[in-house]
Amino acid sequence: MGRSFILAVGVNAYRSADIPNLNWAVADATAFHDAAIRGREGSSVRSRLLVEDDATTANVRESLGGWLAEAGPDDNVMAFFAGHGAREMRLDGNPTAGPEAYLLPSDVDLDRLYSTGISLTHELPIARARIGAGNVTLIFDCCHAGGGVGFANGVRSRGIDGPIFRRRQALTNAQLNVAVSLPGGGRQAIGDGVAILMACGQHQQALESDNLGHGIFTHHLLRALDQRPSGAPDAVPLGVAYAQVVQAVLSDTQGRQLPVLEGRMADQQLFVGGSKRS
């Protein structure tokens, strides 16, 4: 395997007063970035860490569709995002059209999600098609099911609804939920050698915890990467990591949050730095 391209994005503080701030998304992105590059030779790793004011729409979009496109077929890519996800209705006047999913960079305008957010529904497939690496893993610690559910002290959701979605929801009792899927239903054709690991399912919330100092999903993902014995290969089978993370997240959230893994993963690996354990 050739070089590793690591992109880690984290946003706690949003410029828009309409978007509640988070506490631990920056810690998630920073810790993931550090775990991915720890102890590795500089020539084998290229990395970007975008947090807070650096995690703008322009920077995230260019990193996904431009910088990561420099990876070749022998390279591997991991792109990580921690922050708010959003769902919003389309503006085509179709009352039966499903909502679309967005990642929210730090400078996003909630009233202009279509132009200032990162669309998982439309932009992600385009960006993914531009990445020529043979092993690509996209990891999202956010949700796209709104943020209207109350949680215990020290626990908060990483999801928010756009204004059009909130108006539509007020007029109907229908369940309007979204994941990384097509607007009319069905899944994106994400291709061979590509996997998408999401913190929760489409009807759920991605939670962060003050007790853990991280998103609950990221906390357990980092533990799965760090608990390898000394001398273990710097590649973790994605399916093995996922199985460990699922059980831990389900236990910590009393079954309210189930991480989701999509893609064809026969040989999919997480190429990470050395374990913290000795």
Secondary structure as UniProt FT lines:
FT   STRAND          4..10
FT   TURN            17..18
FT   HELIX           25..37
FT   TURN            38..39
FT   HELIX           42..44
FT   STRAND          45..51
FT   HELIX           52..54
FT   HELIX           57..62
FT   HELIX           63..67
FT   HELIX           68..70
FT   TURN            73..74
FT   STRAND          76..82
FT   STRAND          85..88
FT   TURN            95..96
FT   STRAND          100..103
FT   TURN            106..107
FT   HELIX           110..112
FT   HELIX           113..116
FT   STRAND          118..119
FT   TURN            120..122
FT   HELIX           123..130
FT   STRAND          135..141
FT   TURN            153..154
FT   STRAND          155..157
FT   STRAND          159..161
FT   HELIX           163..171
FT   TURN            183..184
FT   STRAND          194..198
FT   TURN            202..203
FT   STRAND          207..209
FT   TURN            210..213
FT   STRAND          214..215
FT   HELIX           216..226
FT   TURN            230..231
FT   STRAND          235..237
FT   HELIX           238..252
FT   TURN            253..255
FT   STRAND          260..264
FT   TURN            266..267
FT   STRAND          269..271
//
